Amino acid sequence: MRKVIPPDKTEEDMMKPGNLPALLLLCISLSACAPLANLFNPPDPNAWVLVWNDEFDQPNGSAPNPDKWNHQKGGSGWGNAESQYYTDSRQNSYIQDGMLVIQANKEYMMGRDYTSARLNTQFKGDWQYGRVEIRAKLPNTQGIWPAFWMLPSKMTYGIWPTSGEIDIMEMIGKEPGRVYGTLHYGNPHTYTSGTYDLPAGQTFADDFHVFALEWEPDEFRWYVDDNLFYTKNDWFTSSKQAPYPAPFDQEFHLLINMAVGGRWPGYPDETSVFPQYLYVDYVRVYQHPQP
């Protein structure tokens, strides 16, 4: 801040003991003016302000932060005929070198031939609109299916898919250089998606990439490394008395998981290699500043 010194005083005069009370009063007065300045310089309504994040900076071997993440356990196939059993074991999800690691193992458990992990933020991190960023390095083998996605925290418009699903990033092992961004909605089930492809010969297992979604009341935008690859601004719900932009006008929560097998990705074969690893450097959620 620029110093304000009376015209009949020098800076040395102001610092003399007898003038310190006056100097203090001047500083208090200037500070009191700061909120008034904000009235004339309101925050940019289009800016993104960080509201939630996990940098995964716990000690090595720790579980994901239980204040931010829930484990979902089970091996029901999850509606997709998947082959894994999701656990809360440190063999499948843990912190290592400032990253969340999800590890898929080839091991039998509860009628399934593989184990992995599925985490969500339901009722610990729930948002209506915003920008979500995940910096991650993906696995690469036939039959693997990592995903970063969102589901409604409350099924306001009915069971899936009527209340919606937002897929920020999905990759299937048989296409290691391509990711998908998708919306699911309506009844009968409707989905629309876009894809992003790395240059020929590159895969998402080679390095870390930032996968982002910007969710506005009337539009979704998908990015990889800040490259916009898909925009969606029309959808519907079959729920009665729920006009557009329903169902995407409610709070959603985040999910991170790595499935093994399923109708879409296909199943591991003789070329598949396990264990497979999904490395997540950070997850960050931004929203526009409140007016």
Rosetta silent file (secondary structure, phi, psi, omega in degrees, C-alpha in Angstrom):
SEQUENCE: MRKVIPPDKTEEDMMKPGNLPALLLLCISLSACAPLANLFNPPDPNAWVLVWNDEFDQPNGSAPNPDKWNHQKGGSGWGNAESQYYTDSRQNSYIQDGMLVIQANKEYMMGRDYTSARLNTQFKGDWQYGRVEIRAKLPNTQGIWPAFWMLPSKMTYGIWPTSGEIDIMEMIGKEPGRVYGTLHYGNPHTYTSGTYDLPAGQTFADDFHVFALEWEPDEFRWYVDDNLFYTKNDWFTSSKQAPYPAPFDQEFHLLINMAVGGRWPGYPDETSVFPQYLYVDYVRVYQHPQP
SCORE:     score description
SCORE:     0.000 S_00000001
   1 L     0.000  139.114  177.924    0.000    0.000    0.000 S_00000001
   2 L   -68.902  134.337  178.451    1.331    3.545   -0.786 S_00000001
   3 L   -72.300  142.898  176.950    2.246    5.479    2.346 S_00000001
   4 L  -113.491  116.510 -175.772    0.240    8.646    3.043 S_00000001
   5 L  -123.329  129.113  178.722    2.289   11.358    4.784 S_00000001
   6 L   -54.487  149.267 -174.874    0.960   14.831    5.696 S_00000001
   7 L   -62.647  -26.836 -178.429    2.539   17.631    3.588 S_00000001
   8 L   -94.435   13.776 -178.393    4.255   19.259    6.600 S_00000001
   9 L  -127.451  151.476  170.013    5.848   15.965    7.775 S_00000001
  10 L  -101.238  167.899  177.405    8.641   13.728    6.614 S_00000001
  11 H   -60.553  -35.446  178.856    8.626    9.932    6.873 S_00000001
  12 H   -66.296  -37.398  177.603   11.148   10.266    9.714 S_00000001
  13 H   -61.244  -41.836 -176.889    8.810   12.660   11.565 S_00000001
  14 H   -64.481  -27.721 -177.358    5.959   10.187   11.323 S_00000001
  15 L   -87.690   -2.261  176.302    8.051    7.465   12.942 S_00000001
  16 L   -66.753  147.667 -175.436    8.906    9.573   16.021 S_00000001
  17 H   -51.406  -39.237 -176.851    7.330    8.210   19.249 S_00000001
  18 H   -68.426  -20.570 -178.060    4.996   11.148   19.639 S_00000001
  19 H   -97.727   -4.471 -176.748    3.489   10.608   16.209 S_00000001
  20 H   -61.286  -40.277  177.476    2.922    6.858   16.467 S_00000001
  21 H   -59.805  -40.401  179.205   -0.709    7.166   17.737 S_00000001
  22 H   -65.460  -39.439  178.626   -1.556    9.367   14.761 S_00000001
  23 H   -63.522  -41.636  177.943    0.139    6.921   12.409 S_00000001
  24 H   -62.183  -42.852  179.464   -1.818    4.035   13.916 S_00000001
  25 H   -62.916  -39.405  179.231   -5.092    5.948   13.533 S_00000001
  26 H   -63.255  -42.564  179.415   -4.276    6.658    9.896 S_00000001
  27 H   -63.395  -41.654  179.453   -3.621    2.981    9.213 S_00000001
  28 H   -62.727  -40.573 -179.226   -6.904    1.963   10.863 S_00000001
  29 H   -63.575  -42.959  179.394   -8.789    4.525    8.774 S_00000001
  30 H   -65.259  -37.991  178.805   -7.282    3.240    5.544 S_00000001
  31 H   -64.450  -36.982 -179.464   -8.089   -0.343    6.488 S_00000001
  32 H   -65.998  -23.642  179.850  -11.688    0.595    7.154 S_00000001
  33 H   -78.549  -17.237 -175.419  -11.941    1.909    3.616 S_00000001
  34 H   -57.277  -46.024  178.583  -10.954   -1.443    2.101 S_00000001
  35 H   -59.546  -33.398  178.325  -14.479   -2.970    2.213 S_00000001
  36 H   -65.029  -36.596  178.631  -15.813    0.152    0.470 S_00000001
  37 H   -62.164  -34.506 -179.525  -13.297   -0.379   -2.316 S_00000001
  38 H   -65.082  -27.421  178.488  -14.694   -3.875   -2.817 S_00000001
  39 H   -64.493  -31.250 -178.346  -18.107   -2.345   -3.518 S_00000001
  40 H   -93.571   -9.052  177.267  -16.616   -0.630   -6.550 S_00000001
  41 L  -131.632   67.484 -177.149  -14.548   -3.683   -7.570 S_00000001
  42 L   -65.512  155.621  179.249  -16.892   -6.679   -7.133 S_00000001
  43 L   -62.588  149.212  178.773  -15.493  -10.174   -7.781 S_00000001
  44 L   -65.812  117.473 -177.283  -15.651  -11.447  -11.342 S_00000001
  45 L   -66.674  -15.519  179.372  -18.850  -13.550  -11.523 S_00000001
  46 L   -95.459   -2.190  179.708  -17.228  -15.760  -14.165 S_00000001
  47 L   -72.410  158.756  174.859  -14.148  -16.567  -12.080 S_00000001
  48 L  -108.293  125.796 -178.395  -13.656  -19.994  -10.503 S_00000001
  49 E  -113.730  129.459 -179.281  -12.974  -20.039   -6.742 S_00000001
  50 E   -64.281  125.723 -179.594  -11.634  -23.164   -5.022 S_00000001
  51 E  -119.683  -16.041 -178.471  -14.265  -24.550   -2.610 S_00000001
  52 E  -161.579  142.934  176.607  -13.073  -28.141   -1.978 S_00000001
  53 E  -161.309  160.172  169.258   -9.954  -30.158   -2.670 S_00000001
  54 E  -138.237  117.816  179.620   -7.919  -33.183   -1.731 S_00000001
  55 L   -97.492   -1.918  175.540   -4.179  -33.061   -2.405 S_00000001
  56 L    55.627   50.084 -176.558   -3.643  -36.522   -0.845 S_00000001
  57 L  -100.786   21.801  175.305   -0.801  -35.311    1.375 S_00000001
  58 L   -74.291  170.196  178.149   -1.258  -37.844    4.193 S_00000001
  59 L   -62.030  151.747  177.046    1.556  -40.222    5.172 S_00000001
  60 L   -55.786  138.777  179.626    2.359  -43.115    2.854 S_00000001
  61 L    88.419   -5.820  179.348    0.142  -46.114    3.443 S_00000001
  62 L   -69.738  157.198  169.795   -2.748  -44.072    4.833 S_00000001
  63 L   -76.181  156.697  171.115   -6.334  -44.692    3.867 S_00000001
  64 L   -53.775  145.850 -174.754   -8.083  -42.012    1.806 S_00000001
  65 L   -55.221  114.895 -177.207   -9.254  -39.212    4.115 S_00000001
  66 L   -70.551  -13.409  174.759  -12.460  -40.519    5.760 S_00000001
  67 L   -76.883  -14.182 -177.113  -13.675  -36.945    6.274 S_00000001
  68 L  -118.619  -24.720 -171.379  -13.836  -36.571    2.496 S_00000001
  69 L  -129.063  142.051  169.727  -14.317  -40.056    1.036 S_00000001
  70 E  -108.194  143.730  169.700  -16.599  -43.056    1.508 S_00000001
  71 E   -91.652  135.978  169.758  -15.709  -46.563    0.367 S_00000001
  72 L  -106.411  124.142 -177.254  -18.368  -48.502   -1.510 S_00000001
  73 L  -109.900  150.920  174.764  -17.929  -52.246   -1.114 S_00000001
  74 E   143.758  165.748 -178.192  -19.452  -55.091   -3.060 S_00000001
  75 L  -140.183   45.052 -175.576  -19.319  -57.385   -6.054 S_00000001
  76 L   -82.574   -4.620 -172.577  -22.778  -57.271   -7.572 S_00000001
  77 L    92.691  -16.786  171.700  -21.569  -56.405  -11.066 S_00000001
  78 L    56.504   32.798  176.675  -22.788  -52.823  -10.516 S_00000001
  79 L    78.089   -1.195 -176.048  -25.298  -52.993  -13.357 S_00000001
  80 L  -125.936   11.777 -177.139  -22.562  -53.529  -15.934 S_00000001
  81 L    57.939   41.203  179.705  -21.605  -57.202  -15.429 S_00000001
  82 L   -75.490  160.317 -171.797  -18.271  -56.125  -13.931 S_00000001
  83 L  -105.476   -3.642 -173.626  -15.814  -58.724  -12.603 S_00000001
  84 E   -98.798  158.744  167.696  -14.319  -57.020   -9.539 S_00000001
  85 E  -108.898  124.823  179.182  -15.177  -56.923   -5.844 S_00000001
  86 E   -84.001  131.170 -178.793  -14.746  -53.446   -4.368 S_00000001
  87 L  -121.521  173.112  169.530  -13.042  -53.398   -0.947 S_00000001
  88 L  -110.019   20.068 -178.158  -11.923  -50.850    1.641 S_00000001
  89 L   -74.439  148.553  173.630   -8.572  -52.661    2.024 S_00000001
  90 L   -69.093   -7.351  173.721   -5.239  -50.848    1.863 S_00000001
  91 L   -76.562  -14.143 -176.527   -4.383  -53.416   -0.802 S_00000001
  92 L  -120.448  -19.334  177.051   -6.780  -51.602   -3.135 S_00000001
  93 E  -152.299  130.005 -175.255   -6.715  -47.922   -2.104 S_00000001
  94 E  -165.968  167.968  177.459   -4.008  -45.991   -0.283 S_00000001
  95 E   -99.306  132.679  178.813   -1.895  -42.851   -0.224 S_00000001
  96 E  -145.877  121.266  175.442    1.593  -43.008   -1.727 S_00000001
  97 L    53.679   44.647  177.487    3.985  -40.106   -2.390 S_00000001
  98 L    73.382   22.217  179.364    1.241  -37.474   -2.245 S_00000001
  99 E  -134.879  150.957  165.915   -1.148  -39.384   -4.488 S_00000001
 100 E   -82.390  129.989  176.588   -4.237  -41.535   -4.135 S_00000001
 101 E  -116.575  124.800  168.919   -3.546  -44.959   -5.603 S_00000001
 102 E  -106.560  125.529 -173.762   -6.337  -47.334   -6.599 S_00000001
 103 E  -118.792  124.031  176.270   -4.934  -50.794   -7.274 S_00000001
 104 E   -99.552  124.721 -176.961   -6.778  -53.554   -9.103 S_00000001
 105 E  -114.386  148.134  171.499   -5.550  -57.033   -8.240 S_00000001
 106 E   -88.740   97.380 -179.959   -6.190  -60.420   -9.791 S_00000001
 107 E  -156.796  144.396 -176.789   -7.420  -62.260   -6.701 S_00000001
 108 E   -80.913  133.594  174.814  -10.592  -64.153   -5.838 S_00000001
 109 E  -155.080  124.479  173.114  -12.982  -62.559   -3.360 S_00000001
 110 L    50.963   45.278  176.586  -16.663  -63.182   -2.693 S_00000001
 111 L    83.985    4.254  179.891  -17.303  -64.846   -6.033 S_00000001
 112 E  -118.713  151.421 -174.127  -15.271  -62.359   -8.081 S_00000001
 113 E   -92.648   -4.464 -178.181  -11.878  -62.869   -9.704 S_00000001
 114 E  -138.863  157.152  172.300  -10.529  -59.336   -9.127 S_00000001
 115 E  -124.336  152.099  178.497  -10.465  -56.705   -6.373 S_00000001
 116 E  -161.005 -163.781 -179.067  -10.398  -52.931   -6.694 S_00000001
 117 L  -139.203  150.201  177.194  -11.787  -49.793   -5.001 S_00000001
 118 E  -137.904  120.862 -177.365  -14.629  -47.351   -5.501 S_00000001
 119 E  -116.983  149.064  172.601  -14.725  -44.059   -3.548 S_00000001
 120 E  -144.867  165.207 -178.602  -17.333  -41.325   -3.355 S_00000001
 121 L  -108.516   16.950 -173.035  -17.896  -38.003   -1.561 S_00000001
 122 L   -54.912  127.677 -179.457  -21.654  -38.357   -0.955 S_00000001
 123 L    65.118    8.648  172.324  -22.811  -36.107    1.923 S_00000001
 124 L  -120.462  -23.276  175.390  -19.161  -35.075    2.462 S_00000001
 125 L  -155.873  103.809 -175.372  -18.733  -33.167   -0.783 S_00000001
 126 E  -136.223  133.006 -172.882  -21.869  -32.338   -2.767 S_00000001
 127 E  -140.111  147.603  169.600  -22.211  -29.514   -5.282 S_00000001
 128 L  -113.324  105.926 -179.046  -24.671  -27.862   -7.611 S_00000001
 129 L    77.358  155.280  178.853  -22.643  -26.450  -10.523 S_00000001
 130 E   142.926 -175.094  175.610  -18.930  -25.775  -10.637 S_00000001
 131 E  -117.361  127.788  178.995  -15.646  -26.866  -12.178 S_00000001
 132 E  -114.323  130.390  178.113  -14.154  -30.226  -11.204 S_00000001
 133 E  -124.351  135.469  173.851  -10.514  -31.050  -11.926 S_00000001
 134 E  -132.116  121.838  174.528   -8.730  -34.372  -11.474 S_00000001
 135 E   -99.734  121.054 -170.368   -5.052  -34.773  -12.324 S_00000001
 136 E  -151.643  159.025  171.681   -4.373  -38.438  -12.879 S_00000001
 137 E  -118.704  126.451 -168.303   -2.366  -41.114  -14.631 S_00000001
 138 L   -95.772  160.897  175.447   -4.517  -43.966  -15.924 S_00000001
 139 L   -77.095  177.520 -179.306   -3.968  -47.741  -16.121 S_00000001
 140 L  -157.856   97.370  169.485   -3.543  -49.623  -19.376 S_00000001
 141 L  -164.895  156.931  178.698   -4.571  -53.224  -19.996 S_00000001
 142 L   -58.616  132.574  176.125   -7.383  -55.079  -21.703 S_00000001
 143 L    91.471   -1.860 -179.033  -10.532  -55.144  -19.562 S_00000001
 144 E   -91.425  151.257 -172.484   -9.694  -52.193  -17.269 S_00000001
 145 E  -150.940   80.484  175.655  -12.183  -49.332  -16.823 S_00000001
 146 E   -80.592  152.013 -178.651  -11.224  -46.297  -14.685 S_00000001
 147 E  -153.028  142.795  166.781  -13.745  -43.497  -14.224 S_00000001
 148 E  -118.082  124.322 -171.383  -14.201  -40.090  -12.603 S_00000001
 149 E  -157.289  179.826 -176.500  -17.896  -39.255  -12.458 S_00000001
 150 E  -140.022  142.961  174.534  -20.827  -37.777  -10.521 S_00000001
 151 E  -128.801  155.444  177.295  -24.189  -38.997   -9.275 S_00000001
 152 E   -64.994  136.036 -179.891  -27.054  -37.097   -7.615 S_00000001
 153 L   -71.809  -26.917  172.654  -26.702  -37.045   -3.839 S_00000001
 154 L  -132.029  133.643 -177.346  -30.479  -37.369   -3.555 S_00000001
 155 L   -79.813   69.611 -173.614  -32.562  -39.061   -6.226 S_00000001
 156 L   -60.756  -35.751 -175.020  -34.920  -36.095   -6.517 S_00000001
 157 L  -105.077   10.459  178.462  -36.342  -37.147   -9.874 S_00000001
 158 L   113.573  178.399 -175.610  -36.372  -40.891   -9.345 S_00000001
 159 L   -69.355  165.163 -179.308  -34.001  -43.821   -9.733 S_00000001
 160 L   -55.357  137.745    6.475  -31.216  -43.976  -12.319 S_00000001
 161 L   -99.245    9.189 -172.334  -31.140  -42.695  -14.990 S_00000001
 162 L   -59.783  -34.417 -179.659  -34.035  -40.275  -14.407 S_00000001
 163 L   -88.036   -1.860  170.955  -32.062  -38.228  -11.844 S_00000001
 164 L    96.161  159.059  172.897  -28.989  -38.093  -14.102 S_00000001
 165 E  -150.216  137.705 -179.779  -25.326  -39.129  -14.232 S_00000001
 166 E  -119.940  114.007  178.049  -22.320  -37.005  -15.202 S_00000001
 167 E   -99.945  109.464 -179.216  -19.226  -38.841  -16.455 S_00000001
 168 E   -73.461  -43.552 -179.578  -16.215  -36.530  -16.310 S_00000001
 169 E  -153.953  130.683  168.236  -13.779  -39.119  -17.664 S_00000001
 170 E  -134.259  143.542  175.731  -13.986  -42.780  -18.634 S_00000001
 171 L  -137.980  139.426  175.817  -11.324  -44.856  -20.360 S_00000001
 172 L  -116.521  144.093 -169.416  -11.491  -48.486  -21.443 S_00000001
 173 L   -58.319  -28.302 -179.710   -8.386  -50.627  -21.799 S_00000001
 174 L   -78.029   -5.792  175.172   -8.875  -51.483  -25.440 S_00000001
 175 L  -131.062   68.592 -169.711   -8.701  -47.739  -26.260 S_00000001
 176 L   -70.872   -9.488  178.332   -5.804  -46.531  -24.051 S_00000001
 177 L  -107.529   12.770 -177.332   -5.386  -43.235  -25.905 S_00000001
 178 E  -130.224  139.650  171.806   -9.040  -42.132  -25.789 S_00000001
 179 E  -125.084  157.532 -177.364  -11.266  -40.801  -22.999 S_00000001
 180 E  -118.898  144.667  167.168  -15.004  -40.169  -22.937 S_00000001
 181 E  -122.480  130.207 -167.293  -17.186  -37.477  -21.367 S_00000001
 182 E  -144.072  146.673  166.750  -20.865  -38.418  -21.102 S_00000001
 183 E  -112.359  137.496  172.316  -24.277  -37.384  -19.748 S_00000001
 184 E  -118.286  137.794 -177.484  -26.926  -39.986  -18.839 S_00000001
 185 E  -167.271  175.085  171.930  -30.542  -38.938  -18.315 S_00000001
 186 L    76.553  171.958  174.876  -34.193  -39.584  -19.155 S_00000001
 187 L  -154.239  105.032   15.032  -36.406  -42.637  -19.185 S_00000001
 188 L   -67.446  154.343 -176.767  -36.023  -44.446  -21.512 S_00000001
 189 L   -55.409  128.109  176.672  -32.317  -44.125  -20.866 S_00000001
 190 E  -126.924  140.491  174.096  -30.602  -41.577  -23.099 S_00000001
 191 E  -142.265  149.329  177.473  -26.900  -40.729  -23.209 S_00000001
 192 E  -136.526  142.559 -174.989  -24.727  -38.388  -25.231 S_00000001
 193 E  -149.625  161.536  172.473  -20.940  -38.235  -25.195 S_00000001
 194 E  -127.361  164.286 -177.830  -17.794  -36.762  -26.675 S_00000001
 195 E  -130.050  153.925  174.383  -14.276  -38.161  -26.967 S_00000001
 196 E  -129.535  128.388 -177.719  -10.720  -36.866  -26.708 S_00000001
 197 E  -114.864  133.609  171.099   -7.838  -38.679  -28.413 S_00000001
 198 L   -73.279  161.184  174.645   -4.141  -38.343  -27.718 S_00000001
 199 L   -55.610  152.660 -175.205   -1.753  -38.210  -30.694 S_00000001
 200 L   -52.550  134.774  177.702   -1.174  -41.584  -32.313 S_00000001
 201 L    91.276  -14.485  179.266    0.932  -43.949  -30.245 S_00000001
 202 L   -93.880  151.852  176.202    0.388  -42.138  -26.915 S_00000001
 203 L  -131.077  161.822  178.732   -1.669  -43.494  -24.021 S_00000001
 204 L   -76.832   -0.516  172.177   -3.080  -42.006  -20.844 S_00000001
 205 L   -89.946   -8.042 -176.284   -0.806  -44.358  -18.918 S_00000001
 206 L   -77.228  -30.365 -174.201    2.290  -42.551  -20.221 S_00000001
 207 L  -160.816  172.969  176.783    1.903  -39.393  -18.122 S_00000001
 208 L   -80.214  146.055  175.225   -0.433  -37.365  -15.912 S_00000001
 209 E  -137.170  154.061  177.279   -3.274  -35.378  -17.465 S_00000001
 210 E  -100.898  118.098  177.803   -5.848  -32.958  -16.050 S_00000001
 211 E  -102.813  125.624 -173.926   -9.446  -34.023  -16.701 S_00000001
 212 E  -135.940  149.414  174.042  -11.955  -31.239  -16.068 S_00000001
 213 E  -130.411  132.733  170.224  -15.666  -30.573  -16.277 S_00000001
 214 E  -110.704  122.129 -174.088  -17.351  -27.163  -16.128 S_00000001
 215 E  -117.798  108.570  176.170  -20.996  -27.442  -15.133 S_00000001
 216 E  -106.419  166.970  179.795  -23.206  -24.380  -15.550 S_00000001
 217 L   -55.833  -30.831 -175.876  -27.004  -24.246  -15.140 S_00000001
 218 L  -123.532   15.947 -178.207  -27.486  -24.508  -18.902 S_00000001
 219 E  -164.299  145.450  170.081  -24.260  -26.083  -20.191 S_00000001
 220 E  -116.857  142.074  176.852  -21.564  -28.714  -19.603 S_00000001
 221 E  -134.353  129.861 -179.155  -18.012  -28.415  -20.961 S_00000001
 222 E  -108.905  140.300 -177.913  -15.399  -31.202  -20.905 S_00000001
 223 E  -135.485  150.829  163.158  -11.628  -30.617  -21.071 S_00000001
 224 E  -126.209  121.161 -177.804   -8.363  -32.553  -21.154 S_00000001
 225 L    51.222   42.610  179.265   -5.337  -30.427  -20.219 S_00000001
 226 L    66.862   12.643  172.182   -7.530  -27.338  -20.771 S_00000001
 227 E   -93.609  113.797  178.642   -8.405  -28.450  -24.306 S_00000001
 228 E   -68.616  125.573 -179.969  -12.178  -28.223  -24.734 S_00000001
 229 E  -124.643   -8.881  178.934  -13.424  -31.352  -26.476 S_00000001
 230 E  -159.374  139.659  176.859  -17.165  -31.535  -25.827 S_00000001
 231 E  -131.795  138.357  179.983  -20.036  -29.182  -24.975 S_00000001
 232 E  -138.015  127.433 -179.466  -23.590  -30.171  -24.112 S_00000001
 233 L  -137.683   20.156  172.866  -26.504  -27.792  -23.475 S_00000001
 234 L  -141.804  135.313  179.748  -29.654  -29.829  -24.128 S_00000001
 235 L  -165.336 -179.896 -179.265  -31.096  -32.729  -22.127 S_00000001
 236 L  -155.063  167.079  168.476  -34.337  -33.750  -20.428 S_00000001
 237 L  -130.168  147.834  178.820  -35.838  -35.726  -17.601 S_00000001
 238 L   -85.825   -1.793  178.505  -38.948  -37.860  -17.757 S_00000001
 239 L   -66.349  136.138 -179.485  -39.909  -36.795  -14.235 S_00000001
 240 L   -69.247  149.119  177.679  -43.196  -34.924  -14.195 S_00000001
 241 L    55.489   40.077  178.776  -43.208  -31.221  -13.311 S_00000001
 242 L  -134.649   82.131 -177.623  -39.436  -31.014  -13.758 S_00000001
 243 L   -73.106  164.748  173.447  -38.601  -28.570  -16.559 S_00000001
 244 L   -50.878  135.649   15.340  -35.154  -27.970  -18.044 S_00000001
 245 L   -95.681   22.249  173.802  -32.442  -27.892  -16.683 S_00000001
 246 L   -58.865  144.779    7.367  -33.660  -30.877  -14.603 S_00000001
 247 L   -89.859    3.860 -174.378  -32.261  -33.322  -13.693 S_00000001
 248 L   -93.117   46.599  175.252  -28.961  -31.407  -13.610 S_00000001
 249 L  -125.840   21.078 -179.362  -30.188  -28.732  -11.210 S_00000001
 250 L  -120.916  172.755  176.649  -29.530  -30.678   -7.998 S_00000001
 251 L   -75.272  135.826  175.387  -26.464  -31.442   -5.881 S_00000001
 252 E  -120.396  157.343  175.460  -24.180  -34.192   -7.191 S_00000001
 253 E  -120.093  166.392 -176.636  -21.208  -35.919   -5.553 S_00000001
 254 E   -91.334  149.946  170.177  -17.948  -37.307   -6.953 S_00000001
 255 E  -133.547  143.047  171.224  -16.943  -40.914   -7.564 S_00000001
 256 E  -130.775  125.242  178.640  -13.543  -42.403   -8.425 S_00000001
 257 E  -152.166  164.953  174.083  -13.308  -46.080   -9.264 S_00000001
 258 E  -134.306  104.307  179.182  -11.480  -48.630  -11.375 S_00000001
 259 E   -85.888  159.537  174.907  -13.656  -51.444  -12.652 S_00000001
 260 E  -124.492  118.618 -179.608  -12.420  -54.683  -14.182 S_00000001
 261 L    77.554  173.424 -178.576  -14.460  -56.087  -17.027 S_00000001
 262 L   140.637  165.582 -176.561  -17.987  -55.280  -18.091 S_00000001
 263 L   -62.083  -37.130 -177.876  -20.176  -55.240  -21.150 S_00000001
 264 L   -78.199  -54.106 -177.241  -18.622  -52.053  -22.545 S_00000001
 265 L   -76.272  -16.265 -170.725  -14.871  -52.543  -21.941 S_00000001
 266 L    81.021 -174.042 -170.852  -14.902  -56.313  -22.376 S_00000001
 267 L  -118.268  156.395  175.985  -13.036  -58.655  -20.059 S_00000001
 268 L   -55.389  148.170  178.028   -9.390  -59.356  -19.267 S_00000001
 269 L  -132.928 -163.864 -175.260   -7.750  -61.876  -21.577 S_00000001
 270 L   -66.913  -15.609  178.436   -4.378  -63.595  -21.933 S_00000001
 271 L   -89.120  -12.270 -173.807   -2.731  -60.245  -22.727 S_00000001
 272 L   -70.727  143.876 -178.582   -3.984  -58.538  -19.549 S_00000001
 273 L  -122.004  132.502  176.234   -1.489  -57.621  -16.836 S_00000001
 274 L  -134.368  150.794    4.890   -2.251  -57.198  -13.121 S_00000001
 275 L   -73.902  160.563  173.580   -1.997  -55.418  -10.782 S_00000001
 276 E  -116.920  150.765 -172.974   -3.114  -52.220  -12.474 S_00000001
 277 E  -128.983  136.134  169.995   -2.790  -48.758  -10.919 S_00000001
 278 E  -112.955  117.617 -178.202   -4.798  -45.548  -11.096 S_00000001
 279 E  -105.031  126.296  179.431   -2.767  -42.605   -9.722 S_00000001
 280 E  -119.324  115.324 -178.196   -4.632  -39.441   -8.661 S_00000001
 281 E   -77.092  -43.467  177.133   -2.486  -36.400   -7.877 S_00000001
 282 E  -160.106  160.967  169.940   -5.334  -34.130   -6.786 S_00000001
 283 E  -130.429  128.165 -177.886   -9.057  -33.483   -6.960 S_00000001
 284 E  -134.708  138.463  179.168  -10.240  -29.844   -6.903 S_00000001
 285 E  -121.943  131.071  179.603  -13.720  -28.324   -7.048 S_00000001
 286 E  -121.667  152.998  171.224  -14.341  -24.683   -7.939 S_00000001
 287 E  -138.645  162.920  175.972  -17.477  -22.547   -8.029 S_00000001
 288 L   -69.728  146.939  178.802  -18.296  -19.039   -9.117 S_00000001
 289 L   -63.851  146.871  177.372  -18.071  -16.424   -6.308 S_00000001
 290 L   -71.897  139.889 -179.513  -21.284  -15.511   -4.566 S_00000001
 291 L   -67.736    0.000    0.000  -22.591  -12.059   -5.540 S_00000001
